[in-house]
Each structure stands twice: as C-alpha cells, then as structure tokens.
Amino acid sequence: MPNSTCACSDALGRCDRCDLLLDFPSLHLASVVKGRTGLVLEVESCDPVAGCPGCGVIAAGHGRVMVEVIDAPWAGRPVRIRWRKRRWICHEGICEVVSFVEQDPEVCAPRGLLSTRAIRWAIGQLRREGATIQGLARQLGTTWNTVWSQVRPLLIEAANDPSRFEGVQVLGVDEHIWHHRDPRRRGPKELTGMVDLTRGPHPTARLLDLVPGRSGKAYRDWLDKRGETFRRKVEIATLDPFQGYKNAIDDQLEDATCVLDAFHIVKLGGAAVDDVRRRIQQETLGHRGRKGDPLYGIRHILRAGRERLTPRQQTRLASAFAAHPDHVAVEVAYHCSQDLRDVFHQPTPARGRQLAERLIASLPSCPIPEITRLGKTLHRWRTAFLAYFDTDGASNGGTEAVNGIIELGRRTARGFRNFEHYRLRMLLITGGLDASPHTQL
C-alpha cells in the first residue's frame, strides 16, 4: 500500500507500517483517533478465512465483535486498540463448536486485557527501571489489578521453569528481613535468599529463590528440593558466620567447598574493637561516650583501614591511645583488627593464608576478652576461613549486592503484604528470571 493511503498518515504523519503495528503483522490498521486520553487504534485481521478449532472445517463469517485491548504507551501517551474481531459459525453438524471469535496470541491472550506488547513493556519497566505496578497502571490508563493480573502468570511460569537453576557452580546464601509486622498475622519476618554467584554465564549475581525462615532447615529443605543433579554441580558455597547454614551445606553439599565471607570476617574484627572501646570508656569515665571524650572522638577512625588514614587522623589516633594507660587495650584490639583486614590484601593467596593461620593461632590467647572471643570464632570457622585463599577469593559480596537491590525494590513499592507477590517481584528485579527462555522476560 503506498504511503499516501496510510490509515495513520493524517493523524500521525507516519506510513502504514509505522511503529504502532510493527509487532502485530497479522493486523491491518483501519484508523487512528487522537483522543484526550491517548491514541485509539481501530484494527482488523488480514486473514479472510478461518478453520473451526473443533473440527478444522472452514467456518462461515457471522459479523464482527469490537474488543478493546490496552497497548503499551506510544510517545508517552496511553494507547487503546479497538480490534474488530471476526465472528465465525461452524456448519458441521457433529461439531460441538457452534460459533467462535478469532484469536491471535501474538496480539493478545484470549480474554486478555493487555496486549502482549504492553505486557513485555510492563515487565521491562519492572525489571530495569524500578517502576511500581501502580505507576505502570497510571501510564497505561488502567488499574493495579489489571496490570498485575496480566503480568503475574508470566512471572509464575518463569519462576517454575527448572532451566533457570542450571549452571550454578558457586552458591551464596544470606538472610533477609521482608517486613516488620506481627509474624502471627503476616508470617515469619526472616527470609533465606539463595544467590547464583557463578562467574561467566551471567554478568552479575542473580537471586535464585526466597524461602520463609532463617534457619538451617529452610536452607536444607530448599537444597533437597533442587535435586541431586543441582547439588552435585555446586562447587563452592559461600555464607555468613551462621552455623545453621553451615550445617545445611555440610548435609546437602558434601562435595562443595564452604567459604566464609571475607566482609563478615572483617566486620567481626571491627565489632570486637567497638566492644573494647565501649568497655574501656565505661571503666575509665563511668559513662557512655560523649562529645570530647578521647575514645568517642576516634570511633569512626577505628573502622577505617590504617593505610587510608591521613596524617591528621593518625595524630588523633595516637593522642587518644596516649590519653589514658587503659587505652592500650583499644590500641591492641585496633591493630589485631587491622591485621585481620590485611589478610585479604596480601599480594598472593599464599601470603594471605600464612597471615591468617598466624592470627588463628595467636588471637585466642590474647588477654583482651573481646579479642579472645574473636580468636575462638575464627578458630571454629578455620576451614571455611582458609578456604577463601583456595577458591580464588570467593565471597558473599554478590549476595549482599542482591540484598541491596531487594531492599531498594521494597522501598520503591512502599512495602508488600503478600509473600508470593514479593517473591516474584524480587526474582524479577534481581535477574532471577533472566535465565528462563520465556520471551516475555
């Protein structure tokens, strides 16, 4: 058809194969109306004949039915498709189908309210743009229930696809708080999240699943549900220093190497320094830290790496340590914490492992009780701690990054009340459904 006879040329100044129907080659654009609320497209199918879905006999035409479908926004404006569907009658006497209306799954699902293009657009906005369901409903000119009822079945189908669990070699686990209401009304506050940390197939870490509860049983049941094939392929399992997850790994992932997360090891050292500082503060001054107190003034400097300190900060640190004889305990704890941090900044893994073994052997005998407790913790986790140097620096950092995306998604949506909705949304925004072959995603 020449461009001069295009149905949308008067309204939009575009040719008959404009962007409005590029995704729907089976439809013909009859007219375009620019209304106050957006564009209204009147379309009809190009196929003049159809076979009966019951018997396959060519059916006879019996008029048309006008069906309105919500399409993806075009040029920032809502779009409605008025589809003049053909109605057919089957004259075959033994056929149970008397009449039927034409359907095109590439345009819209039977009885669907959104077009396939609108659903793809909505899922893309949720996945990459941090949009909310209410915001998408506003842009589409419809309601929250309409959008979610069309998007949710596709997310469920993708979440139930077993192919997205393939190729997992490095598995991370972390706890997550998803609400702060009464657990008796909304269920457990804590969730256990499993994350694929495998390098190569996917550019970033991706969430595999969220299950209620923060316990070794929750993690063990999830691993058991994945099957023997999945568990056998997992080579490295990273975790925080939580014994419940460690027991689940030992039980279900016997051939995997358990690695204690480096970030949490450094965090344990920093927490020990803070405990020593607070105790000495109380013993020397009899109160909590206040403005002007030497130890209170360096509380933030104690958390920084010593190689990053400016000369002024180093002077403040030395002055605070020299302000009272009992402050030597804080100084010793600080240097022990920095030595623990330096374990992960050595030029070679062998040097880092050597320093780590020396700390594991020496810290439990320290006269400072907080450092003694830290040393006992590291000794108890010795194998998982030293495994960091045998696995090319495997850590739970990707899991923490995914947890941050989840927190952002929850704040954007201003909370969730339904766990299944929460799980699907978090799987979508964290890439957990990207490995599914579904074209909608």
C-alpha positions, -999 to +999 in steps of 0.1 A: +000+000+000+015+034-009+023+058+019-002+083+007-031+059+016-018+051+051-045+049+077-025+068+102-010+094+079-035+121+087-033+116+125+004+109+130+022+117+097+036+082+095+035+054+069+012+024+071+040+002+086+045+027+115+057+017+149+022+012+161+017-022+144+052-034+137+048-061+165+014-072+151+019-082+114-014-100+113-034-069+119-044-041+095-047-006+108-081+009+098-080+042+116-062+062+143-080+087+166-062+111+188-083+114+219-079+134+251-066+103+270-043+090+242-044+072+209-072+048+198-063+024+171-090+006+151-076-026+137-088-058+120-072-090+109-059-096+074-070-133+072-104-137+054-109-173+063-105-194+094-109-231+104-131-243+132-110-250+163-132-281+170-132-299+136-110-278+113-137-272+087-137-237+071-162-216+090-186-190+077-184-154+087-210-140+110-203-104+116-177-088+139-172-081+176-155-050+189-129-058+216-108-032+233-072-040+244-048-018+263-015-014+244+019-001+255+023+037+257+034+054+225+053+087+226+044+089+263+006+086+257-017+057+265-028+036+236-060+015+232-066-010+204-101-015+192-100-048+175-129-056+152-127-094+156-144-116+131-171-140+144-175-174+127-201-201+126-193-238+121-220-255+100-206-290+107-235-309+124-214-332+146-190-304+157-195-292+193-183-257+184-212-236+172-196-202+169-162-187+178-143-154+176-109-151+160-079-151+184-043-141+178-019-150+208+008-127+192-015-098+198-034-106+230-042-137+250-079-149+249-099-126+272-067-107+279-069-070+289-034-061+279-017-067+246+015-089+245+034-057+237+020-040+268+029-069+290+065-070+276+068-033+282+054-036+318+078-064+327+107-044+312+098-014+333+096-035+365+129-053+357+152-024+347+136+009+355+125+004+392+088+010+383+059+001+405+027-016+395+006+015+404+029+037+383+026+014+353-012+013+357-012+051+357+008+051+324-015+025+308-046+042+319-059+012+339-059-002+374-034-020+396-053-053+395-055-052+357-017-049+353-007-074+379-033-100+369-017-100+334+019-099+345+017-123+374+010-156+354+041-150+332+063-144+363+049-176+379+056-196+347+092-183+345+098-189+383+086-225+379+109-231+350+137-255+362+161-244+335+169-212+354+187-233+380+211-248+355+248-240+356+251-229+392+286-236+404+290-210+432+261-207+455+256-179+481+231-176+509+220-148+532+192-138+555+167-110+547+140-092+566+110-085+544+085-070+568+083-056+604+048-066+613+035-092+637+047-126+625+014-141+637-005-121+611+019-120+582+042-149+588+080-150+595+099-118+592+131-135+581+137-150+547+166-170+534+178-160+500+199-182+476+220-164+450+239-177+420+275-163+422+289-182+392+312-161+371+307-162+334+272-172+323+256-141+338+272-107+341+261-102+378+249-123+407+212-133+404+187-143+430+176-179+427+149-180+454+135-167+486+120-190+513+104-182+546+125-186+577+162-180+587+174-215+597+195-243+585+162-263+580+149-237+555+182-238+535+184-276+538+149-282+525+155-258+495+187-277+486+169-310+489+141-298+467+166-289+439+176-325+434+209-344+432+219-330+398+218-294+410+237-302+443+264-322+425+272-293+402+277-268+431+315-265+437+316-235+462+291-225+488+297-191+505+279-180+536+279-156+566+292-170+600+258-187+608+261-223+620+226-232+607+236-225+571+269-243+576+251-274+589+228-274+558+258-271+535+276-300+552+245-321+550+234-314+514+265-301+496+291-326+508+314-322+478+313-283+478+339-261+494+324-240+522+338-204+522+333-179+550+326-144+536+355-120+539+333-090+545+318-106+576+352-116+589+364-080+588+331-070+603+337-093+633+371-076+638+355-042+638+328-052+661+354-065+686+372-032+685+339-013+692+332-036+722+366-030+737+363+008+732+329+009+749+341-013+778+372+009+784+350+040+781+328+028+809+357+016+831+377+049+828+349+075+827+319+057+841+295+067+813+289+062+776+309+081+750+302+118+749+315+147+728+350+155+739+359+120+751+391+107+735+378+073+726+344+086+714+361+110+691+380+083+672+351+058+669+349+063+631+386+064+626+389+029+642+367+015+615+389+028+586+419+009+571+451+022+586+467+026+551+439+051+543+444+074+573+456+109+567+484+124+589+458+143+609+438+112+616+470+093+626+478+120+651+443+120+666+445+082+669+479+083+687+467+111+710+436+091+720+456+060+727+480+080+749+453+098+768+450+071+795+470+040+803+440+017+800+435+028+763+463+004+754+437-023+752+419-004+725+452+001+706+459-036+707+424-045+696+427-020+668+459-035+655+445-070+657+415-059+637+438-043+611+459-074+608+428-094+602+418-069+575+452-071+559+448-109+554+426-101+524+450-075+509+482-096+506+499-097+472+495-135+469+470-160+483+498-179+500+509-148+519+473-142+530+468-177+541+501-176+561+490-144+580+455-159+586+469-190+601+491-170+624+461-149+636+440-180+642+468-194+663+476-162+683+443-144+689+426-170+713+455-164+738+451-126+738+444-112+773+417-089+760+384-109+763+368-095+732+398-104+711+399-138+727+363-144+717+371-132+681+400-157+680+378-186+692+353-177+665+379-177+638+393-210+651+359-226+650+355-214+614+391-221+605+384-244+575+358-221+559+380-190+566+411-205+550+391-218+520+389-182+508+426-185+496+420-218+478+389-206+458+403-175+441+387-152+466+352-165+466+330-143+488+294-135+495+297-100+481+273-107+452+247-119+477+250-086+497+246-067+464+214-086+456+201-080+491+206-042+485+186-044+452+158-062+472+158-035+498+155-008+471+127-027+454+108-030+487+112+007+495+101+017+459+069-003+463+064+010+498+061-024+513+044-057+505+017-077+522+017-108+501+048-130+502+043-147+468+039-113+452+071-102+470+090-132+459+080-128+422+089-091+421+122-097+438+131-125+415+123-103+385+143-072+396+174-092+407+177-112+375+165-144+389+142-150+359+166-139+332+178-174+326+143-185+317+137-189+280+104-171+281+104-143+255+082-120+276+112-116+300 
